[in-house]
Amino acid sequence: VLALVIHEMVTNSAKYGSLSDSSGALDIRISEGPSGDLEIAWAESGGPPVKPPQRRGFGSTIIERSVPHELGGQATIDYNLSGVTARFSIPREFVTWIKGGAPDGASEMVLPTKPATSNGEIPQSVLLVEDSMIIALDTEDCLKELGVDTIRVESTVAGALKALEGLTPELAILDYNLGNESSEKVAEELSRREIPYWLATGYGEMGDRIEEMGAQGLLTKPYGKEELKSILNA
């Protein structure tokens, strides 16, 4: 995750920032935070005047949302006229400090296991629980293109349960494996409230568990727009 963020930062700097000009400079400072977190300070200077982006592209989204979404850390970026500055905080559970040195297939969809009711209209609100930011962003974009009006994205069980306190989605898509936990508690809450949901996983051998948990069916990763279209129209 961090490598992807730094790659995007360097690419942007080389195209538009201080690294695009021979007189520019880039200062990166790495330190240990009070709680053992990894703190990264990024500061560009001496390059061409900075103009804030007019729209948030894929690269900007990666920079601003990857660390918070996938690691539970923090990311801030400021487009100052004199140079871009940014700060990233990586939680200590993802950091190993070294003494004396710096820290170092094809898509498949299982058909529904039980009949799904449909009035011919696609759901207009979807809860997406997915801990991979890349997959979450791609799925969110596909759902928007397919006509879904409201998409709530969460990456943890706690976040999903908290979100469900204030909303009632018409449909949910749950990544079964969320880091060190499963989404079964979210599935239980959805079943209790009779909200239909699909399970998504990179492992295909879950036939029995799908029916036990009450899911509509299984999305096997990697899935795409056609698979999402099928479940929206189920």
HELIX and SHEET records of a PDB file:
HELIX    1   1 LEU A    2  TYR A   16  1                                  15    
HELIX    2   2 SER A   18  SER A   20  5                                   3    
HELIX    3   3 PHE A   58  SER A   66  1                                   9    
HELIX    4   4 VAL A   67  LEU A   71  3                                   5    
HELIX    5   5 ARG A   92  PHE A   94  5                                   3    
HELIX    6   6 MET A  133  GLU A  145  1                                  13    
HELIX    7   7 VAL A  157  LEU A  164  1                                   8    
HELIX    8   8 GLU A  184  ARG A  192  1                                   9    
HELIX    9   9 GLY A  207  MET A  213  1                                   7    
HELIX   10  10 LYS A  225  LEU A  232  1                                   8    
SHEET    1   A 4 ALA A  25  GLU A  32  0                                        
SHEET    2   A 4 LEU A  38  SER A  45 -1                                        
SHEET    3   A 4 GLY A  83  ILE A  90 -1                                        
SHEET    4   A 4 GLN A  74  ASN A  80 -1                                        
SHEET    1   B 6 GLU A 108  VAL A 110  0                                        
SHEET    2   B 6 LEU A 218  THR A 220 -1                                        
SHEET    3   B 6 TYR A 197  THR A 201  1                                        
SHEET    4   B 6 LEU A 171  ASP A 175  1                                        
SHEET    5   B 6 SER A 125  VAL A 129  1                                        
SHEET    6   B 6 THR A 150  GLU A 154  1                                        
SHEET    1   C 2 ASN A 177  LEU A 178  0                                        
SHEET    2   C 2 GLU A 181  SER A 182 -1                                        
END                                                                             
